[in-house]
Amino acid sequence: MACERLQFHEMGLDDRLLKAVADLGWSQPTLIQEKAIPLALEGKDLLARARTGSGKTAAYAVPIIQHILTSKQSVREQAVRALVLVPTKELGQQVQTMMRQLTSFCSRDVRVADISSKADVSSQRPILMEKPDVVVGTPSRVLAHINAHNLDLQASLEVLVVDEADLIFSFGFEADLKSLLCHLPKIYQSFLMSATFTEDVQALKELLLHNPMVLKLQGSQLPDSSQLQQYTIKCEEEDKFLLIYTLLKLRLVRGKTLLFVGAVDRSYRLKLFLEQFSIPACVLNSELPVQSRCHIITQFNQGFYDIIIATDEQSLSPPAGSSQTKGKEKKNANKGGKAKDKEFGVSRGVDFQNVANVINFDFPPTVESYIHRVGRTARADNQGTALSFISHTELPLLAEVEEALSTDNSESVLKPYQFRMEEIEGFRYRCRDAMRAVTKQAVREARLKEIKQELLNSEKLKTYFDDNPRDLELLRHDKDLHPAVVKPHMKNIPDYLIPQTLRGVVNPLSGRRKRRRIKPPVEGVVRSSFKKNDPSRNPLKSFRYTGGRNKAPRAGKSS
């Protein structure tokens, strides 16, 4: 069957596009690409559901680029021909990167601009004045540029894409999207790409699509058990911290890991808790500026961090625009709390590379949220593991997920994680010590420390600090913030604490010791700084006494 699959070179694509595809190492299209690209090239509207990591971005990017290259063969004026709407800034940056990779051999003919960042509308005006062929942005950002007369789509738009369509309404873009439709031409080709088919997606289908081809390519929205292993373990609050400490410190969980929690404060608490045991991790949440979030993701992808503690706040709150949300926003405004970025979503869209594990420290509140979190691992053909901690209050949520993901033979895909908690009871006193050290004040100071660092690194504040050097000095020499006191002895694990069943298998310091020893290539065991077989390094053997020779001439002179 594999040999019968349609290949890229059989789709009638431009040679420059095929060369870029080859450079990316794509030997053959994924299932969504194989089905969607030919239909899109025929000019049909598409509604496609495929799981996260299946190649949805390229499934619409390739036909868009091909369409623009074909249209430019007949001489036409430069204009915005394609608009890609995304729910988050991070996804916008990712789409732009993908499209630039695909246009690496035709970058003069196909220009791509990402306007989803939070830069001033006026500062992005010059980019749009050049009329890039493809514009990527969030609905609110695109509408802002249309209202500022920086962008005109009425006469030129030919293709509209809504990526992660099931998030567009839930991220509060319903009003923006409906306003945006008034500024689009009557006839254009549309693609809706989504991981799930929700009521919101059906509403979008009615708004945007005309006689679409519907592609439902996976019965299951997650990979099967041969690629993705999903486990659950029932544990209460203290046991969650105990379990995550032992799993990470004993290196029972290896590889890049995403830890999902339910609130921003909780993410900092968990980060400080892990720091007590010298387990480095970084926090990703909606309160961080978009540049910082993208920087953290880049560092994670490059291997600077192995653990990200993320909040999936959009799925934990009511949809924007609801009365409940409006009430909360008013309360937050009155309190003067820090505003959260509504165009933020860690569990969706953002391409975390080579994630081996997803751990739900707090269980997600909906089936969709579970699918999107766990979809961060086992992407493409890679293996992955998902582990969920379940408290007694989260059991109904677990039942919903199990029912939604159950296979045809009614067997649950979530298996119980076989772990004997009594084996790690010896670590509990250390866990409690660390939890006591991470107080509310420590969490507050950790967040203040991060804000201070953002102020010092801010590009926007550089000119202000140049004009007000006194303020910069005060900020730099402000009193040190100590989020939590780290006790040095907590860094290491005594041998007597390692469970009997794991001795000989687990050595939490083995990786570090090996790295230290690899640097100087030494053969055998060196007990001292002197080598017995090298007398030149031993001063007792290499020392030569020359006093006798010097005294002889002195004696001759005196006589």
Residue pairs with C-beta under 8 A, 6 or more apart in sequence:
5 28
5 29
5 34
6 29
6 34
6 38
7 28
7 29
8 18
8 21
8 26
8 28
8 29
9 18
11 37
11 38
11 41
12 41
12 66
13 21
13 62
13 66
14 65
14 66
14 69
14 70
14 106
16 69
16 105
16 106
17 62
17 65
17 66
17 69
17 102
17 103
17 105
17 106
19 105
20 101
20 102
20 103
20 104
20 105
20 106
21 62
21 102
23 101
23 104
24 101
24 102
26 58
29 37
29 55
30 54
30 55
30 58
30 59
30 380
31 50
31 54
31 217
32 48
32 50
32 54
32 55
32 56
32 59
32 215
32 217
33 55
33 58
33 59
33 62
35 48
35 215
35 217
36 46
36 48
36 59
36 60
36 63
36 191
36 215
37 59
37 62
37 63
39 46
39 213
39 215
40 46
40 59
40 60
40 63
40 189
40 191
41 63
41 66
41 67
43 189
44 189
44 212
44 213
45 189
45 190
45 191
45 208
45 209
45 210
45 211
45 212
45 213
46 60
46 190
46 191
46 192
46 193
46 212
46 213
46 215
47 192
47 194
47 201
47 205
47 209
47 212
47 213
47 214
47 215
48 56
48 59
48 191
48 192
48 193
48 194
48 214
48 215
48 217
49 194
49 195
49 196
49 197
49 215
49 216
49 217
49 218
49 221
50 56
50 59
50 193
50 195
50 215
50 217
50 218
51 195
51 218
51 220
51 221
51 222
51 223
51 371
51 375
52 195
52 348
52 371
52 372
52 375
52 376
52 379
53 375
53 378
53 379
53 380
54 217
54 218
54 380
55 380
56 163
56 193
57 94
57 95
57 98
57 163
57 193
58 98
58 102
59 193
60 84
60 161
60 163
60 191
60 193
61 95
61 98
61 99
61 102
62 102
64 82
64 84
64 99
64 134
64 159
64 161
65 99
65 102
65 103
65 106
65 110
67 81
67 82
67 158
67 159
68 81
68 82
68 109
68 110
68 133
68 134
69 106
69 109
69 110
71 81
71 158
72 109
78 130
78 131
78 133
79 131
79 133
79 155
79 156
80 128
80 131
80 132
80 133
80 134
80 135
80 151
80 152
80 153
80 156
80 157
81 133
81 134
81 156
81 157
81 158
81 159
82 133
82 134
82 135
82 157
82 158
82 159
82 160
82 161
83 134
83 135
83 137
83 142
83 153
83 157
83 159
83 160
83 161
84 92
84 95
84 134
84 135
84 136
84 137
84 161
84 163
85 137
85 138
85 139
85 142
85 160
85 161
85 162
85 163
85 168
85 177
85 180
86 92
86 95
86 116
86 136
86 137
86 138
86 163
86 164
86 349
87 138
87 163
87 164
87 167
87 168
87 171
87 173
87 343
87 345
87 348
87 349
88 116
88 138
88 164
88 167
88 171
88 343
88 344
88 345
88 348
88 349
88 350
89 116
89 117
89 118
89 138
89 290
89 293
89 294
89 341
89 343
89 344
90 290
90 293
90 294
90 297
90 344
90 345
90 349
90 350
91 116
91 163
91 164
91 345
91 348
91 349
91 350
92 114
92 115
92 116
92 117
92 136
92 137
92 138
93 114
93 116
93 117
93 294
94 349
94 350
94 351
95 114
95 136
95 163
96 112
96 113
96 114
96 136
99 110
99 112
99 134
99 136
100 107
100 112
103 109
103 110
103 112
109 133
110 133
110 134
111 130
111 132
111 133
111 134
112 132
112 133
112 134
112 136
113 127
113 128
113 132
113 134
113 135
113 136
114 136
114 137
115 124
115 127
115 128
115 135
115 136
115 137
115 141
115 142
115 145
116 136
116 137
116 138
116 141
116 343
117 290
118 289
118 290
121 144
121 145
121 148
121 150
122 148
124 145
124 150
125 145
125 148
125 150
128 135
128 145
128 150
128 151
129 150
131 156
135 142
135 151
137 145
138 173
138 343
139 168
139 173
139 176
139 177
139 180
140 173
140 176
140 343
142 151
142 180
143 176
143 179
143 180
143 183
145 151
146 152
146 153
146 180
146 183
153 183
153 184
153 185
154 183
154 184
154 185
155 185
157 184
157 185
157 188
158 188
158 189
159 188
159 189
159 190
159 191
160 184
160 188
160 189
160 190
160 191
160 208
161 190
161 191
161 193
162 168
162 190
162 191
162 192
162 193
162 204
162 208
163 193
163 349
164 193
164 194
164 195
164 348
164 349
165 192
165 193
165 194
165 200
165 201
165 204
166 194
166 195
166 196
166 197
166 198
166 200
166 201
166 368
167 314
167 345
167 348
167 349
168 174
168 177
168 200
168 204
169 177
169 200
169 203
169 204
169 319
170 200
170 314
170 315
170 319
170 320
171 314
171 320
171 342
171 343
171 345
172 319
172 320
172 321
172 325
172 342
174 321
175 321
177 204
177 207
178 207
181 207
181 208
190 208
190 209
190 210
190 212
192 201
192 204
192 205
192 208
192 209
192 212
194 201
195 221
195 348
195 371
195 372
195 375
196 221
196 368
196 371
197 216
198 368
205 212
220 405
220 407
221 371
221 375
222 228
222 230
222 371
222 374
222 375
222 378
222 405
222 413
223 378
223 384
225 413
227 378
227 381
227 382
227 383
227 384
228 374
228 377
228 378
228 383
228 384
228 385
228 386
229 384
229 385
229 386
229 415
230 374
230 385
230 386
230 388
230 413
230 414
230 415
231 385
231 386
231 387
231 388
231 414
231 415
231 416
231 417
232 387
232 388
232 389
232 390
232 398
232 414
232 415
232 416
232 417
233 243
233 387
233 388
233 389
233 390
233 416
233 417
233 419
234 390
234 391
234 392
234 395
235 242
235 243
235 389
235 390
235 391
235 421
236 391
236 392
237 391
238 428
238 431
238 432
238 435
239 421
240 361
240 389
240 391
241 270
241 273
241 431
241 434
241 435
242 421
242 424
242 427
242 428
242 431
243 389
243 419
243 421
243 424
244 259
244 270
244 274
244 359
244 361
244 389
245 273
245 274
245 277
245 279
245 427
245 430
245 431
245 434
246 252
246 424
246 427
247 253
248 257
248 274
248 277
248 279
248 307
249 277
249 279
249 493
249 508
250 493
250 498
250 502
250 506
250 508
251 506
251 508
251 511
252 506
253 357
253 359
253 387
254 356
255 306
255 354
255 355
255 356
255 357
256 300
256 306
256 307
256 352
256 353
256 354
256 355
256 356
256 357
257 306
257 307
257 308
257 355
257 356
257 357
257 358
257 359
258 308
258 310
258 352
258 355
258 357
258 358
258 359
258 373
258 376
258 377
259 270
259 281
259 307
259 308
259 309
259 310
259 359
259 361
260 310
260 311
260 312
260 346
260 347
260 358
260 359
260 360
260 361
260 362
260 364
260 373
261 267
261 270
261 309
261 310
261 311
261 361
261 362
262 311
262 312
262 316
262 362
263 311
263 313
263 316
264 285
264 286
264 287
264 311
264 313
264 340
265 443
266 311
266 362
267 283
267 284
267 285
267 309
267 310
267 311
268 283
268 443
268 446
268 447
269 438
269 443
270 281
270 309
270 361
271 281
271 282
271 283
271 309
271 446
272 437
272 438
272 442
272 443
272 446
272 483
272 484
273 434
273 435
273 438
274 280
274 281
274 307
275 281
275 484
275 486
276 433
276 434
276 437
276 438
276 484
276 486
276 487
276 490
277 430
277 434
277 490
277 491
278 486
278 490
278 491
279 307
280 305
280 306
280 307
281 305
281 307
281 308
281 309
282 296
282 299
282 300
282 305
282 307
282 308
282 309
283 308
283 309
283 310
283 450
284 293
284 296
284 297
284 308
284 309
284 310
284 311
284 346
285 310
285 311
285 313
285 344
285 346
286 311
286 313
286 340
286 341
286 342
286 344
287 338
287 340
287 341
287 447
288 296
288 450
288 454
289 454
289 458
290 341
291 459
292 454
292 457
293 344
296 305
296 308
297 350
297 352
299 305
300 308
300 352
301 351
301 352
301 353
301 354
308 352
310 346
310 347
311 346
312 345
312 346
312 347
312 364
312 369
312 372
312 373
313 340
313 344
314 344
314 345
315 347
315 364
315 365
315 366
315 368
315 369
315 372
316 365
316 369
317 325
317 328
318 324
318 325
319 325
320 342
332 339
347 369
347 372
347 373
347 375
347 376
348 372
352 376
354 382
355 376
355 377
355 379
355 384
356 377
356 383
356 384
356 385
357 377
357 384
357 385
357 386
357 387
358 373
358 374
358 376
358 377
358 384
358 385
358 386
358 387
359 386
359 387
359 388
359 389
360 370
360 373
360 374
360 386
360 387
360 388
360 389
361 389
362 389
362 394
363 370
363 388
363 389
363 390
363 391
363 394
363 397
363 398
364 370
364 373
364 397
364 401
365 397
366 397
366 400
367 400
367 401
367 404
367 405
370 388
370 401
373 386
374 386
377 384
377 385
377 386
378 384
387 417
388 398
388 414
390 398
398 414
401 414
402 412
402 413
402 414
405 412
405 413
405 414
406 412
406 413
407 413
423 499
423 501
423 502
424 499
426 496
426 497
426 499
427 497
430 490
433 487
433 490
434 490
437 484
437 485
437 486
437 487
438 484
439 484
442 483
442 484
443 483
445 481
445 482
445 483
446 481
446 483
446 484
448 481
449 481
449 483
452 475
452 478
452 481
455 461
455 475
456 472
456 475
456 476
464 471
465 471
465 472
492 508
492 509
493 508
493 509
495 503
498 506
529 537
530 537
530 538
531 537
531 538
532 538
535 541
535 542
536 542
